C-alpha cells in the first residue's frame, strides 16, 4: 500500500491561468525540485499572440521567470516533488480567473510529460484559445 508521502508529483500540470481583470504580473521561482514553466502571449494586438515559451525552473539552476500581465501561465512538475514561490503584482481574484486548455492544438505546447498529466478539475475544463476571453 502506498501512503500520500511517497506519491510522486511528477506530471502534475497546472494552467494555463490568467486574470482578465486585475491582471497579475508573476515572478516565479522553484525552491525545491523542478518544473517546466510555460508563458503564452494572449494580447490580441501583439505580433506574438498565441506564441509560448517554456523554461526549466529548478532549485538547482536558481532561475526565475517573470510573467507580465497579459500572459497566461502554467507549469508541469518534472521532479518527484516541487515547491514554487510566486510574487504577484495584484491579489488573486477567483471571479476574474480564466483558464486556457493546456493541450490546445493551436498552441501546440511541447510539455515534457512522461505519461498522462495529473490535472485539477479547473485545468481539465479550460477553453481553447480561440474561445478564450483575452486582452486587447
N, CA, C and O atoms as CSV, one atom per row, in Angstrom:
chain,resi,resn,atom,element,x,y,z
A,1,UNK,N,N,0.841,-1.173,0.000
A,1,UNK,CA,C,0.000,0.000,0.000
A,1,UNK,C,C,0.887,1.237,0.000
A,1,UNK,O,O,1.910,1.273,0.684
A,2,UNK,N,N,0.500,2.237,-0.756
A,2,UNK,CA,C,1.283,3.463,-0.876
A,2,UNK,C,C,0.626,4.560,-0.053
A,2,UNK,O,O,-0.585,4.767,-0.138
A,3,UNK,N,N,1.430,5.266,0.747
A,3,UNK,CA,C,0.853,6.389,1.501
A,3,UNK,C,C,1.054,7.689,0.727
A,3,UNK,O,O,1.796,7.725,-0.254
A,4,UNK,N,N,0.396,8.747,1.170
A,4,UNK,CA,C,0.450,10.029,0.464
A,4,UNK,C,C,1.846,10.629,0.430
A,4,UNK,O,O,2.158,11.403,-0.475
A,5,UNK,N,N,2.692,10.289,1.396
A,5,UNK,CA,C,4.020,10.885,1.445
A,5,UNK,C,C,4.959,10.319,0.393
A,5,UNK,O,O,5.978,10.939,0.089
A,6,UNK,N,N,4.648,9.164,-0.169
A,6,UNK,CA,C,5.531,8.565,-1.161
A,6,UNK,C,C,5.010,8.732,-2.587
A,6,UNK,O,O,5.639,8.249,-3.528
A,7,UNK,N,N,3.887,9.398,-2.763
A,7,UNK,CA,C,3.321,9.604,-4.088
A,7,UNK,C,C,4.101,10.688,-4.830
A,7,UNK,O,O,4.399,11.737,-4.259
A,8,UNK,N,N,4.427,10.444,-6.078
A,8,UNK,CA,C,5.190,11.393,-6.880
A,8,UNK,C,C,4.282,12.488,-7.432
A,8,UNK,O,O,3.132,12.239,-7.795
A,9,UNK,N,N,4.818,13.692,-7.486
A,9,UNK,CA,C,4.093,14.813,-8.089
A,9,UNK,C,C,4.466,14.994,-9.553
A,9,UNK,O,O,3.942,15.883,-10.225
A,10,UNK,N,N,5.367,14.155,-10.046
A,10,UNK,CA,C,5.774,14.265,-11.457
A,10,UNK,C,C,4.523,14.222,-12.340
A,10,UNK,O,O,3.618,13.420,-12.107
A,11,UNK,N,N,4.481,15.085,-13.348
A,11,UNK,CA,C,3.375,15.204,-14.307
A,11,UNK,C,C,2.154,15.933,-13.753
A,11,UNK,O,O,1.121,15.975,-14.422
A,12,UNK,N,N,2.238,16.511,-12.549
A,12,UNK,CA,C,1.169,17.407,-12.104
A,12,UNK,C,C,1.263,18.638,-12.995
A,12,UNK,O,O,2.308,19.284,-13.073
A,13,UNK,N,N,0.163,18.954,-13.663
A,13,UNK,CA,C,0.156,20.062,-14.613
A,13,UNK,C,C,-0.851,21.102,-14.149
A,13,UNK,O,O,-1.996,20.774,-13.841
A,14,UNK,N,N,-0.417,22.363,-14.101
A,14,UNK,CA,C,-1.269,23.484,-13.706
A,14,UNK,C,C,-1.284,24.510,-14.824
A,14,UNK,O,O,-0.248,24.823,-15.411
A,15,UNK,N,N,-2.481,25.036,-15.116
A,15,UNK,CA,C,-2.571,26.147,-16.051
A,15,UNK,C,C,-3.273,25.734,-17.317
A,15,UNK,O,O,-3.635,24.571,-17.494
A,16,UNK,N,N,-3.454,26.640,-18.147
A,16,UNK,CA,C,-2.825,27.950,-18.329
A,16,UNK,C,C,-3.757,29.024,-17.749
A,16,UNK,O,O,-4.854,29.234,-18.268
A,17,UNK,N,N,-3.334,29.691,-16.696
A,17,UNK,CA,C,-4.187,30.608,-15.943
A,17,UNK,C,C,-3.812,32.061,-16.185
A,17,UNK,O,O,-2.670,32.389,-16.510
A,18,UNK,N,N,-4.817,32.924,-16.016
A,18,UNK,CA,C,-4.613,34.374,-16.041
A,18,UNK,C,C,-5.850,35.021,-15.446
A,18,UNK,O,O,-6.885,34.374,-15.289
A,19,UNK,N,N,-5.739,36.276,-15.121
A,19,UNK,CA,C,-6.885,37.055,-14.638
A,19,UNK,C,C,-7.205,38.125,-15.665
A,19,UNK,O,O,-6.354,38.950,-15.996
A,20,UNK,N,N,-8.428,38.111,-16.170
A,20,UNK,CA,C,-8.824,39.044,-17.229
A,20,UNK,C,C,-9.010,40.457,-16.677
A,20,UNK,O,O,-8.754,41.432,-17.383
A,21,UNK,N,N,-9.449,40.576,-15.434
A,21,UNK,CA,C,-9.471,41.859,-14.717
A,21,UNK,C,C,-8.549,41.682,-13.528
A,21,UNK,O,O,-8.349,40.564,-13.054
A,22,UNK,N,N,-7.989,42.773,-13.047
A,22,UNK,CA,C,-6.932,42.684,-12.039
A,22,UNK,C,C,-5.809,41.769,-12.539
A,22,UNK,O,O,-5.378,40.866,-11.821
A,23,UNK,N,N,-5.328,42.006,-13.785
A,23,UNK,CA,C,-4.279,41.136,-14.310
A,23,UNK,C,C,-3.057,41.145,-13.392
A,23,UNK,O,O,-2.706,42.166,-12.802
A,24,UNK,N,N,-2.432,39.999,-13.294
A,24,UNK,CA,C,-1.276,39.854,-12.419
A,24,UNK,C,C,0.002,39.684,-13.227
A,24,UNK,O,O,0.041,38.950,-14.215
A,25,UNK,N,N,1.040,40.373,-12.790
A,25,UNK,CA,C,2.391,40.008,-13.168
A,25,UNK,C,C,2.847,39.010,-12.105
A,25,UNK,O,O,2.488,39.137,-10.935
A,26,UNK,N,N,3.636,38.021,-12.513
A,26,UNK,CA,C,4.085,36.998,-11.570
A,26,UNK,C,C,5.585,36.783,-11.729
A,26,UNK,O,O,6.094,36.650,-12.842
A,27,UNK,N,N,6.274,36.750,-10.608
A,27,UNK,CA,C,7.676,36.345,-10.586
A,27,UNK,C,C,7.710,34.980,-9.917
A,27,UNK,O,O,7.289,34.834,-8.770
A,28,UNK,N,N,8.210,33.987,-10.632
A,28,UNK,CA,C,8.149,32.608,-10.163
A,28,UNK,C,C,9.559,32.052,-9.995
A,28,UNK,O,O,10.443,32.276,-10.822
A,29,UNK,N,N,9.738,31.318,-8.897
A,29,UNK,CA,C,10.971,30.562,-8.712
A,29,UNK,C,C,10.649,29.261,-8.005
A,29,UNK,O,O,9.605,29.134,-7.366
A,30,UNK,N,N,11.534,28.313,-8.120
A,30,UNK,CA,C,11.363,26.998,-7.507
A,30,UNK,C,C,12.394,26.870,-6.394
A,30,UNK,O,O,13.581,27.124,-6.601
A,31,UNK,N,N,11.929,26.474,-5.210
A,31,UNK,CA,C,12.848,26.309,-4.082
A,31,UNK,C,C,13.132,24.843,-3.761
A,31,UNK,O,O,14.024,24.536,-2.970
A,32,UNK,N,N,12.372,23.945,-4.377
A,32,UNK,CA,C,12.604,22.509,-4.221
A,32,UNK,C,C,12.110,21.803,-5.476
A,32,UNK,O,O,10.978,22.025,-5.906
A,33,UNK,N,N,12.944,20.959,-6.065
A,33,UNK,CA,C,12.532,20.208,-7.239
A,33,UNK,C,C,12.684,20.996,-8.523
A,33,UNK,O,O,13.524,21.890,-8.627
A,34,UNK,N,N,11.842,20.647,-9.518
A,34,UNK,CA,C,11.946,21.259,-10.839
A,34,UNK,C,C,10.593,21.260,-11.536
A,34,UNK,O,O,9.775,20.360,-11.344
A,35,UNK,N,N,10.376,22.293,-12.352
A,35,UNK,CA,C,9.175,22.405,-13.172
A,35,UNK,C,C,9.569,22.876,-14.568
A,35,UNK,O,O,10.631,23.466,-14.764
A,36,UNK,N,N,8.695,22.605,-15.527
A,36,UNK,CA,C,8.783,23.215,-16.850
A,36,UNK,C,C,7.695,24.269,-16.860
A,36,UNK,O,O,6.507,23.951,-16.806
A,37,UNK,N,N,8.105,25.524,-16.929
A,37,UNK,CA,C,7.193,26.660,-16.791
A,37,UNK,C,C,6.885,27.235,-18.169
A,37,UNK,O,O,7.788,27.421,-18.986
A,38,UNK,N,N,5.604,27.518,-18.427
A,38,UNK,CA,C,5.152,27.974,-19.745
A,38,UNK,C,C,4.419,29.303,-19.624
A,38,UNK,O,O,3.617,29.513,-18.714
A,39,UNK,N,N,4.715,30.192,-20.566
A,39,UNK,CA,C,4.070,31.500,-20.655
A,39,UNK,C,C,3.546,31.666,-22.076
A,39,UNK,O,O,4.264,31.422,-23.045
A,40,UNK,N,N,2.268,32.091,-22.192
A,40,UNK,CA,C,1.635,32.263,-23.505
A,40,UNK,C,C,1.165,33.715,-23.632
A,40,UNK,O,O,0.484,34.236,-22.749
A,41,UNK,N,N,1.534,34.356,-24.732
A,41,UNK,CA,C,1.095,35.727,-25.011
A,41,UNK,C,C,-0.370,35.692,-25.442
A,41,UNK,O,O,-0.703,35.103,-26.470
A,42,UNK,N,N,-1.247,36.326,-24.655
A,42,UNK,CA,C,-2.674,36.359,-25.005
A,42,UNK,C,C,-3.158,37.804,-25.177
A,42,UNK,O,O,-4.299,38.133,-24.852
A,43,UNK,N,N,-2.273,38.652,-25.692
A,43,UNK,CA,C,-2.627,40.030,-26.055
A,43,UNK,C,C,-2.911,40.033,-27.559
A,43,UNK,O,O,-1.994,39.942,-28.374
A,44,UNK,N,N,-4.193,40.140,-27.912
A,44,UNK,CA,C,-4.596,40.029,-29.314
A,44,UNK,C,C,-3.837,40.995,-30.222
A,44,UNK,O,O,-3.577,40.656,-31.377
A,45,UNK,N,N,-3.473,42.182,-29.745
A,45,UNK,CA,C,-2.774,43.177,-30.566
A,45,UNK,C,C,-1.277,42.886,-30.715
A,45,UNK,O,O,-0.591,43.570,-31.474
A,46,UNK,N,N,-0.777,41.904,-30.017
A,46,UNK,CA,C,0.652,41.582,-30.061
A,46,UNK,C,C,0.993,40.777,-31.315
A,46,UNK,O,O,0.221,39.908,-31.719
A,47,UNK,N,N,2.140,41.058,-31.932
A,47,UNK,CA,C,2.565,40.217,-33.064
A,47,UNK,C,C,2.918,38.794,-32.613
A,47,UNK,O,O,3.092,37.905,-33.447
A,48,UNK,N,N,3.021,38.581,-31.317
A,48,UNK,CA,C,3.365,37.264,-30.771
A,48,UNK,C,C,2.167,36.561,-30.142
A,48,UNK,O,O,2.332,35.590,-29.404
A,49,UNK,N,N,0.959,37.050,-30.434
A,49,UNK,CA,C,-0.260,36.463,-29.872
A,49,UNK,C,C,-0.296,34.957,-30.139
A,49,UNK,O,O,-0.104,34.504,-31.267
A,50,UNK,N,N,-0.547,34.190,-29.063
A,50,UNK,CA,C,-0.652,32.746,-29.190
A,50,UNK,C,C,0.675,32.007,-29.169
A,50,UNK,O,O,0.696,30.777,-29.213
A,51,UNK,N,N,1.775,32.732,-29.104
A,51,UNK,CA,C,3.082,32.069,-29.024
A,51,UNK,C,C,3.438,31.824,-27.564
A,51,UNK,O,O,2.998,32.546,-26.670
A,52,UNK,N,N,4.234,30.801,-27.347
A,52,UNK,CA,C,4.608,30.435,-25.983
A,52,UNK,C,C,6.114,30.235,-25.858
A,52,UNK,O,O,6.812,29.990,-26.842
A,53,UNK,N,N,6.588,30.344,-24.633
A,53,UNK,CA,C,7.950,29.950,-24.303
A,53,UNK,C,C,7.863,29.016,-23.106
A,53,UNK,O,O,6.923,29.091,-22.315
A,54,UNK,N,N,8.831,28.152,-22.980
A,54,UNK,CA,C,8.912,27.251,-21.840
A,54,UNK,C,C,10.336,27.190,-21.337
A,54,UNK,O,O,11.276,27.113,-22.127
A,55,UNK,N,N,10.501,27.224,-20.021
A,55,UNK,CA,C,11.828,27.165,-19.414
A,55,UNK,C,C,11.794,26.238,-18.207
A,55,UNK,O,O,10.769,26.098,-17.540
A,56,UNK,N,N,12.919,25.617,-17.944
A,56,UNK,CA,C,13.026,24.816,-16.734
A,56,UNK,C,C,13.408,25.730,-15.583
A,56,UNK,O,O,14.387,26.473,-15.659
A,57,UNK,N,N,12.630,25.666,-14.529
A,57,UNK,CA,C,12.963,26.334,-13.273
A,57,UNK,C,C,13.210,25.246,-12.250
A,57,UNK,O,O,12.423,24.308,-12.124
A,58,UNK,N,N,14.312,25.375,-11.514
A,58,UNK,CA,C,14.609,24.359,-10.513
A,58,UNK,C,C,15.351,24.992,-9.338
A,58,UNK,O,O,15.908,26.085,-9.442
A,59,UNK,N,N,15.340,24.285,-8.239
A,59,UNK,CA,C,16.116,24.726,-7.088
A,59,UNK,C,C,17.600,24.733,-7.457
A,59,UNK,O,O,18.369,25.558,-6.962
A,60,UNK,N,N,17.986,23.815,-8.320
A,60,UNK,CA,C,19.390,23.696,-8.707
A,60,UNK,C,C,19.849,24.835,-9.618
A,60,UNK,O,O,20.938,25.373,-9.416
A,61,UNK,N,N,19.041,25.217,-10.623
A,61,UNK,CA,C,19.508,26.252,-11.560
A,61,UNK,C,C,19.211,27.677,-11.086
A,61,UNK,O,O,19.716,28.637,-11.667
A,62,UNK,N,N,18.402,27.823,-10.042
A,62,UNK,CA,C,18.129,29.135,-9.408
A,62,UNK,C,C,17.552,30.177,-10.362
A,62,UNK,O,O,17.627,31.374,-10.086
A,63,UNK,N,N,16.979,29.737,-11.479
A,63,UNK,CA,C,16.360,30.687,-12.409
A,63,UNK,C,C,15.035,31.183,-11.863
A,63,UNK,O,O,14.385,30.511,-11.062
A,64,UNK,N,N,14.644,32.375,-12.309
A,64,UNK,CA,C,13.323,32.924,-12.028
A,64,UNK,C,C,12.697,33.285,-13.361
A,64,UNK,O,O,13.393,33.487,-14.356
A,65,UNK,N,N,11.373,33.365,-13.369
A,65,UNK,CA,C,10.664,33.734,-14.592
A,65,UNK,C,C,9.672,34.831,-14.271
A,65,UNK,O,O,8.896,34.719,-13.321
A,66,UNK,N,N,9.697,35.896,-15.064
A,66,UNK,CA,C,8.733,36.988,-14.953
A,66,UNK,C,C,7.631,36.756,-15.984
A,66,UNK,O,O,7.898,36.626,-17.178
A,67,UNK,N,N,6.399,36.708,-15.507
A,67,UNK,CA,C,5.226,36.573,-16.364
A,67,UNK,C,C,4.492,37.903,-16.311
A,67,UNK,O,O,3.865,38.211,-15.298
A,68,UNK,N,N,4.551,38.706,-17.378
A,68,UNK,CA,C,3.886,40.006,-17.350
A,68,UNK,C,C,2.368,39.883,-17.412
A,68,UNK,O,O,1.853,38.862,-17.869
A,69,UNK,N,N,1.647,40.900,-16.963
A,69,UNK,CA,C,0.198,40.918,-17.187
A,69,UNK,C,C,-0.070,40.790,-18.692
A,69,UNK,O,O,0.685,41.318,-19.509
A,70,UNK,N,N,-1.140,40.090,-19.048
A,70,UNK,CA,C,-1.456,39.876,-20.457
A,70,UNK,C,C,-0.957,38.548,-20.988
A,70,UNK,O,O,-1.051,38.273,-22.184
A,71,UNK,N,N,-0.423,37.720,-20.093
A,71,UNK,CA,C,0.088,36.412,-20.479
A,71,UNK,C,C,-0.560,35.338,-19.615
A,71,UNK,O,O,-0.834,35.564,-18.436
A,72,UNK,N,N,-0.801,34.184,-20.196
A,72,UNK,CA,C,-1.282,33.018,-19.446
A,72,UNK,C,C,-0.059,32.252,-18.949
A,72,UNK,O,O,1.007,32.288,-19.563
A,73,UNK,N,N,-0.233,31.562,-17.828
A,73,UNK,CA,C,0.886,30.876,-17.191
A,73,UNK,C,C,0.487,29.476,-16.757
A,73,UNK,O,O,-0.616,29.263,-16.254
A,74,UNK,N,N,1.379,28.534,-16.954
A,74,UNK,CA,C,1.171,27.172,-16.482
A,74,UNK,C,C,2.499,26.473,-16.293
A,74,UNK,O,O,3.540,26.981,-16.712
A,75,UNK,N,N,2.467,25.313,-15.667
A,75,UNK,CA,C,3.689,24.539,-15.494
A,75,UNK,C,C,3.353,23.068,-15.291
A,75,UNK,O,O,2.225,22.701,-14.965
A,76,UNK,N,N,4.371,22.244,-15.495
A,76,UNK,CA,C,4.280,20.824,-15.185
A,76,UNK,C,C,5.472,20.478,-14.293
A,76,UNK,O,O,6.590,20.934,-14.534
A,77,UNK,N,N,5.224,19.676,-13.272
A,77,UNK,CA,C,6.292,19.236,-12.374
A,77,UNK,C,C,7.094,18.151,-13.080
A,77,UNK,O,O,6.534,17.181,-13.591
A,78,UNK,N,N,8.416,18.328,-13.103
A,78,UNK,CA,C,9.293,17.376,-13.788
A,78,UNK,C,C,10.167,16.585,-12.813
A,78,UNK,O,O,10.995,15.779,-13.237
A,79,UNK,N,N,9.992,16.807,-11.536
A,79,UNK,CA,C,10.709,16.055,-10.497
A,79,UNK,C,C,9.667,15.324,-9.648
A,79,UNK,O,O,8.465,15.493,-9.856
A,80,UNK,N,N,10.121,14.527,-8.708
A,80,UNK,CA,C,9.183,13.777,-7.871
A,80,UNK,C,C,8.350,14.676,-6.966
A,80,UNK,O,O,7.246,14.304,-6.568
A,81,UNK,N,N,8.871,15.852,-6.641
A,81,UNK,CA,C,8.116,16.858,-5.888
A,81,UNK,C,C,8.704,18.222,-6.230
A,81,UNK,O,O,9.835,18.316,-6.706
A,82,UNK,N,N,7.937,19.267,-5.988
A,82,UNK,CA,C,8.410,20.618,-6.277
A,82,UNK,C,C,7.671,21.608,-5.390
A,82,UNK,O,O,6.508,21.407,-5.042
A,83,UNK,N,N,8.364,22.677,-5.034
A,83,UNK,CA,C,7.756,23.799,-4.320
A,83,UNK,C,C,8.103,25.066,-5.072
A,83,UNK,O,O,9.270,25.340,-5.354
A,84,UNK,N,N,7.066,25.842,-5.396
A,84,UNK,CA,C,7.224,27.085,-6.144
A,84,UNK,C,C,6.848,28.265,-5.261
A,84,UNK,O,O,5.974,28.158,-4.401
A,85,UNK,N,N,7.514,29.381,-5.480
A,85,UNK,CA,C,7.151,30.635,-4.827
A,85,UNK,C,C,6.762,31.635,-5.899
A,85,UNK,O,O,7.425,31.749,-6.930
A,86,UNK,N,N,5.676,32.359,-5.644
A,86,UNK,CA,C,5.189,33.395,-6.553
A,86,UNK,C,C,5.221,34.733,-5.826
A,86,UNK,O,O,4.888,34.814,-4.644
A,87,UNK,N,N,5.619,35.767,-6.530
A,87,UNK,CA,C,5.382,37.142,-6.099
A,87,UNK,C,C,4.482,37.711,-7.182
A,87,UNK,O,O,4.787,37.585,-8.368
A,88,UNK,N,N,3.384,38.333,-6.794
A,88,UNK,CA,C,2.426,38.836,-7.779
A,88,UNK,C,C,2.211,40.328,-7.602
A,88,UNK,O,O,2.414,40.881,-6.521
A,89,UNK,N,N,1.796,40.966,-8.686
A,89,UNK,CA,C,1.566,42.408,-8.665
A,89,UNK,C,C,0.167,42.773,-8.202
A,89,UNK,O,O,-0.113,43.947,-7.960
A,90,UNK,N,N,-0.715,41.792,-8.073
A,90,UNK,CA,C,-2.071,42.035,-7.589
A,90,UNK,C,C,-2.564,40.759,-6.912
A,90,UNK,O,O,-1.987,39.683,-7.072
A,91,UNK,N,N,-3.636,40.909,-6.160
A,91,UNK,CA,C,-4.196,39.783,-5.432
A,91,UNK,C,C,-4.915,38.823,-6.368
A,91,UNK,O,O,-5.357,39.206,-7.451
A,92,UNK,N,N,-5.026,37.563,-5.931
A,92,UNK,CA,C,-5.797,36.569,-6.648
A,92,UNK,C,C,-7.262,36.957,-6.584
A,92,UNK,O,O,-7.777,37.295,-5.518
A,93,UNK,N,N,-7.923,36.910,-7.712
A,93,UNK,CA,C,-9.320,37.275,-7.826
A,93,UNK,C,C,-10.048,36.149,-8.560
A,93,UNK,O,O,-10.127,36.161,-9.788
A,94,UNK,N,N,-10.585,35.169,-7.811
A,94,UNK,CA,C,-11.156,33.985,-8.472
A,94,UNK,C,C,-12.252,34.300,-9.479
A,94,UNK,O,O,-12.404,33.572,-10.460
A,95,UNK,N,N,-13.024,35.369,-9.263
A,95,UNK,CA,C,-14.099,35.686,-10.211
A,95,UNK,C,C,-13.559,36.189,-11.553
A,95,UNK,O,O,-14.284,36.188,-12.548
A,96,UNK,N,N,-12.299,36.617,-11.590
A,96,UNK,CA,C,-11.694,37.103,-12.837
A,96,UNK,C,C,-10.699,36.112,-13.432
A,96,UNK,O,O,-10.114,36.371,-14.484
A,97,UNK,N,N,-10.507,34.983,-12.762
A,97,UNK,CA,C,-9.547,33.999,-13.259
A,97,UNK,C,C,-10.123,33.251,-14.454
A,97,UNK,O,O,-11.303,32.903,-14.480
A,98,UNK,N,N,-9.273,33.013,-15.433
A,98,UNK,CA,C,-9.632,32.263,-16.630
A,98,UNK,C,C,-8.594,31.173,-16.849
A,98,UNK,O,O,-7.494,31.228,-16.299
A,99,UNK,N,N,-8.955,30.179,-17.658
A,99,UNK,CA,C,-8.044,29.067,-17.918
A,99,UNK,C,C,-8.163,28.633,-19.378
A,99,UNK,O,O,-9.258,28.392,-19.887
A,100,UNK,N,N,-7.023,28.543,-20.026
A,100,UNK,CA,C,-6.958,28.043,-21.400
A,100,UNK,C,C,-6.535,26.580,-21.331
A,100,UNK,O,O,-5.689,26.208,-20.519
A,101,UNK,N,N,-7.117,25.775,-22.169
A,101,UNK,CA,C,-6.828,24.345,-22.180
A,101,UNK,C,C,-5.343,24.091,-22.419
A,101,UNK,O,O,-4.762,24.600,-23.378
A,102,UNK,N,N,-4.747,23.314,-21.553
A,102,UNK,CA,C,-3.301,23.065,-21.568
A,102,UNK,C,C,-2.829,22.397,-22.864
A,102,UNK,O,O,-1.686,22.590,-23.277
A,103,UNK,N,N,-3.699,21.618,-23.503
A,103,UNK,CA,C,-3.304,20.896,-24.716
A,103,UNK,C,C,-4.002,21.421,-25.972
A,103,UNK,O,O,-4.250,20.665,-26.911
A,104,UNK,N,N,-4.317,22.718,-25.985
A,104,UNK,CA,C,-4.931,23.351,-27.154
A,104,UNK,C,C,-4.035,23.107,-28.375
A,104,UNK,O,O,-2.870,23.505,-28.367
A,105,UNK,N,N,-4.560,22.460,-29.424
A,105,UNK,CA,C,-3.725,22.172,-30.602
A,105,UNK,C,C,-3.197,23.436,-31.285
A,105,UNK,O,O,-2.140,23.398,-31.915
A,106,UNK,N,N,-3.919,24.554,-31.168
A,106,UNK,CA,C,-3.443,25.807,-31.773
A,106,UNK,C,C,-2.145,26.269,-31.114
A,106,UNK,O,O,-1.272,26.820,-31.785
A,107,UNK,N,N,-2.012,26.049,-29.804
A,107,UNK,CA,C,-0.798,26.450,-29.099
A,107,UNK,C,C,0.329,25.445,-29.313
A,107,UNK,O,O,1.493,25.832,-29.407
A,108,UNK,N,N,-0.004,24.172,-29.390
A,108,UNK,CA,C,0.976,23.092,-29.616
A,108,UNK,C,C,2.149,23.175,-28.637
A,108,UNK,O,O,3.309,23.119,-29.046
A,109,UNK,N,N,1.848,23.305,-27.365
A,109,UNK,CA,C,2.896,23.366,-26.343
A,109,UNK,C,C,3.535,21.989,-26.206
A,109,UNK,O,O,2.848,20.973,-26.102
A,110,UNK,N,N,4.843,21.981,-26.210
A,110,UNK,CA,C,5.609,20.739,-26.115
A,110,UNK,C,C,5.918,20.453,-24.641
A,110,UNK,O,O,7.044,20.646,-24.183
A,111,UNK,N,N,4.899,19.990,-23.909
A,111,UNK,CA,C,5.060,19.683,-22.488
A,111,UNK,C,C,5.959,18.456,-22.334
A,111,UNK,O,O,5.744,17.459,-23.024
A,112,UNK,N,N,6.954,18.499,-21.455
A,112,UNK,CA,C,7.818,17.331,-21.234
A,112,UNK,C,C,7.160,16.337,-20.272
A,112,UNK,O,O,7.550,16.233,-19.110
A,113,UNK,N,N,6.177,15.624,-20.763
A,113,UNK,CA,C,5.419,14.683,-19.936
A,113,UNK,C,C,5.962,13.276,-20.111
A,113,UNK,O,O,6.357,12.874,-21.205
A,114,UNK,N,N,5.974,12.539,-19.013
A,114,UNK,CA,C,6.387,11.132,-19.075
A,114,UNK,C,C,5.186,10.253,-18.752
A,114,UNK,O,O,5.276,9.333,-17.938
A,115,UNK,N,N,4.072,10.542,-19.394
A,115,UNK,CA,C,2.817,9.846,-19.157
A,115,UNK,C,C,1.685,10.849,-19.163
A,115,UNK,O,O,1.863,11.995,-19.575
A,116,UNK,N,N,0.522,10.418,-18.708
A,116,UNK,CA,C,-0.640,11.304,-18.657
A,116,UNK,C,C,-0.456,12.342,-17.558
A,116,UNK,O,O,0.040,12.013,-16.480
A,117,UNK,N,N,-0.852,13.603,-17.813
A,117,UNK,CA,C,-0.738,14.621,-16.771
A,117,UNK,C,C,-1.800,14.435,-15.695
A,117,UNK,O,O,-2.878,13.903,-15.957
A,118,UNK,N,N,-1.485,14.876,-14.490
A,118,UNK,CA,C,-2.463,14.938,-13.401
A,118,UNK,C,C,-2.988,16.366,-13.377
A,118,UNK,O,O,-2.230,17.317,-13.185
A,119,UNK,N,N,-4.308,16.505,-13.577
A,119,UNK,CA,C,-4.938,17.815,-13.707
A,119,UNK,C,C,-5.983,18.030,-12.622
A,119,UNK,O,O,-6.617,17.084,-12.156
A,120,UNK,N,N,-6.151,19.284,-12.231
A,120,UNK,CA,C,-7.281,19.630,-11.374
A,120,UNK,C,C,-8.521,19.717,-12.257
A,120,UNK,O,O,-8.409,19.759,-13.483
A,121,UNK,N,N,-9.692,19.745,-11.647
A,121,UNK,CA,C,-10.924,19.907,-12.412
A,121,UNK,C,C,-10.910,21.174,-13.232
A,121,UNK,O,O,-11.312,21.181,-14.395
A,122,UNK,N,N,-10.443,22.248,-12.617
A,122,UNK,CA,C,-10.383,23.537,-13.306
A,122,UNK,C,C,-9.489,23.448,-14.541
A,122,UNK,O,O,-9.828,23.988,-15.594
A,123,UNK,N,N,-8.355,22.772,-14.414
A,123,UNK,CA,C,-7.418,22.706,-15.528
A,123,UNK,C,C,-7.892,21.777,-16.638
A,123,UNK,O,O,-7.534,21.981,-17.797
A,124,UNK,N,N,-8.671,20.783,-16.319
A,124,UNK,CA,C,-9.173,19.889,-17.357
A,124,UNK,C,C,-10.358,20.503,-18.101
A,124,UNK,O,O,-10.767,19.981,-19.138
A,125,UNK,N,N,-10.918,21.610,-17.586
A,125,UNK,CA,C,-12.063,22.261,-18.220
A,125,UNK,C,C,-11.732,23.638,-18.789
A,125,UNK,O,O,-12.625,24.470,-18.954
A,126,UNK,N,N,-10.454,23.887,-19.090
A,126,UNK,CA,C,-10.096,25.148,-19.728
A,126,UNK,C,C,-10.737,25.246,-21.103
A,126,UNK,O,O,-11.304,24.275,-21.606
A,127,UNK,N,N,-10.644,26.412,-21.701
A,127,UNK,CA,C,-11.212,26.630,-23.041
A,127,UNK,C,C,-10.083,26.755,-24.055
A,127,UNK,O,O,-8.938,27.025,-23.693
A,128,UNK,N,N,-10.411,26.559,-25.312
A,128,UNK,CA,C,-9.453,26.773,-26.385
A,128,UNK,C,C,-9.114,28.256,-26.487
A,128,UNK,O,O,-9.946,29.108,-26.174
A,129,UNK,N,N,-7.900,28.565,-26.923
A,129,UNK,CA,C,-7.508,29.968,-27.103
A,129,UNK,C,C,-8.501,30.701,-28.010
A,129,UNK,O,O,-8.824,31.862,-27.759
A,130,UNK,N,N,-8.979,30.044,-29.043
A,130,UNK,CA,C,-9.925,30.682,-29.980
A,130,UNK,C,C,-11.216,31.107,-29.285
A,130,UNK,O,O,-11.886,32.027,-29.754
A,131,UNK,N,N,-11.580,30.461,-28.182
A,131,UNK,CA,C,-12.806,30.771,-27.459
A,131,UNK,C,C,-12.550,31.558,-26.173
A,131,UNK,O,O,-13.497,31.902,-25.465
A,132,UNK,N,N,-11.299,31.843,-25.866
A,132,UNK,CA,C,-10.941,32.464,-24.589
A,132,UNK,C,C,-11.151,33.967,-24.612
A,132,UNK,O,O,-11.015,34.622,-25.646
A,133,UNK,N,N,-11.486,34.491,-23.445
A,133,UNK,CA,C,-11.509,35.941,-23.242
A,133,UNK,C,C,-10.064,36.370,-23.082
A,133,UNK,O,O,-9.391,35.942,-22.144
A,134,UNK,N,N,-9.571,37.223,-24.000
A,134,UNK,CA,C,-8.160,37.616,-23.987
A,134,UNK,C,C,-8.039,39.126,-23.861
A,134,UNK,O,O,-9.037,39.844,-23.806
A,135,UNK,N,N,-6.809,39.588,-23.818
A,135,UNK,CA,C,-6.526,41.023,-23.697
A,135,UNK,C,C,-6.510,41.675,-25.070
A,135,UNK,O,O,-6.248,41.009,-26.071
A,136,UNK,N,N,-6.786,42.961,-25.122
A,136,UNK,CA,C,-6.836,43.704,-26.393
A,136,UNK,C,C,-5.478,43.754,-27.069
A,136,UNK,O,O,-5.344,44.339,-28.144
